[in-house]
Amino acid sequence: MVQETVRLAQYAAALRYEDLPSEIVTRAKECIADTVAAIICGAGLPWSRIVIAYAECTGPGGKCHILGAGRPSVTAPAAALSNGALAHAFELDSLTRPGAGVHPGATLLPPALALAQQQGLGGRALIAAFVAGCEVMVRIGRATGHTNEQRGFHAPGNTGPFGGAIASGHLLRLDAERMAMALGIAGSLACGLLEFARAGRGGMVKRLHLGRASEGGVLAASLAQDGFTAPDTVLEGPFGFLAVFCREWDVAELTKGLGEHWETSSIALKRYPCHINAHAAVKAITQLQADYGFAGADVEDLAITGSERMATLHNIPEPADLMMAQYSVPFCAALAVYRDPRNPESFAEGALDDPDIRALCRRVTVEAVSNTTGHGAGATTVTIDLKGDQRLAARIEDGTLAPTDLEDKFLRLTRGALGEGRAAILFERLQHLEDEPTLDWLGGEI
């Protein structure tokens, strides 16, 4: 009987661009464009500059670009590390719905782009590698049932090396046997602890988890290409990833619908620069404010009900730093009352010390509804009590970005670094990514 790890490797090694339905190519391109914008936006942040400086010091002389940095090219591992951390630098990168504890953009594009630039490959190769990685990584995430995070692991740091290894291995044209070895190596590179969420400080490290996952994908595939071996039961074995990292797991999810159902279709893009568990609440607040025209000073109290995860891990009334503020549902809700939550500048420009936002944040209550669980799962209801005994309420099922709004988000995130004209040109070029014979231009001059 063929083991699940091997089946995944066989599937990924055999997948070709020509196998992909047009709607899956479109979804992959949307996620790639979204991630490029997140990286460029993230490049100028203080914690990103630290990672970029490290990458330039340790990986000079390569053919791969750190997007938005405007610096000399670096080696593939250094580029993957940087672009992965930058993609997650301001809570702007993609995920899936229903949630699987994965971040496809931040853990698949950075290693895939690095290997594509290293190998001189084009857009079709990048898209196929991205989809191969997504189909494997999302299934691994679903098999965990999110119980790796119950044990204190940051799920994207756990699952990311597997997806990155598949995407990288696809571009290195690994056969099924060596692709299984790449997965085996990736299992020993799983990383990321959630202590920052409990401690309420040290949130920079959250960004590093996605960078290390991307870097690990390049490492795993590169070693496997040269014959480095690892267990081909790394996922399902008694001391494999699921048994060691998770409290509960479902091995059947690893290959469920493989070759028949496209998990890439579950990719969801973020509307706001904050944790996904805040998105529905923020969207509800912006809709109520648009409908009724109230100001921040009119709000007496604000109540939010939603998933258990939102009410526990993200119920942070006194965030100590910007990262924790973006992780805090009360803070994001309070900010949405006073500022435009679509703009990263709304979070960056003194929001943490804004006395009005802070005061309202303390008056936000967050409670769980018993039938909602998981990562961004279920509807969120917001109830706002205004001065004068007026009560408003809205229920939102999904706060993520519609594809028709992607161009607006892309330009918002990139025009500061590129200028309006160059940002528009880059977005248009990414719409036709499959026609690009090489990818040297991505991260270089547009």
Secondary structure, 3 states (H helix, E strand, C coil): CCCHHHHHHHHHHHCCHHHCCHHHHHHHHHHHHHHHHHHHHHCCCHHHHHHHHHHHHHCEEEEECCCCCCCCCECHHHHHHHHHHHHCCCCCCCEECCCCCCCHHHHHHHHHHHHHHHHCCCHHHHHHHHHHHHHHHHHHHHHHCCHHHHCCECHHHHHHHHHHHHHHHHHCCCCHHHHHHHHHHHHCCCCCECHHHHHCCCCHHHHHHHHHHHHHHHHHHHHHHCCCCCCCCCCCCCCCHHHHHCCCCCHHHHCCCCCCCCHHHHEEECCCCCCHHHHHHHHHHHHHHHHHCCCHHHEEEEEEEECHHHHHCCCCCCCCCHHHHHHCHHHHHHHHHHCCCCCHHHHHCCHHHCHHHHHHHCCEEEEECCCCCCCCCCCEEEEEEECCCEEEEEEECCCCECHHHHHHHHHHHHHHHHCHHHHHHHHHHHHCHHHCCCCCCCCCCC
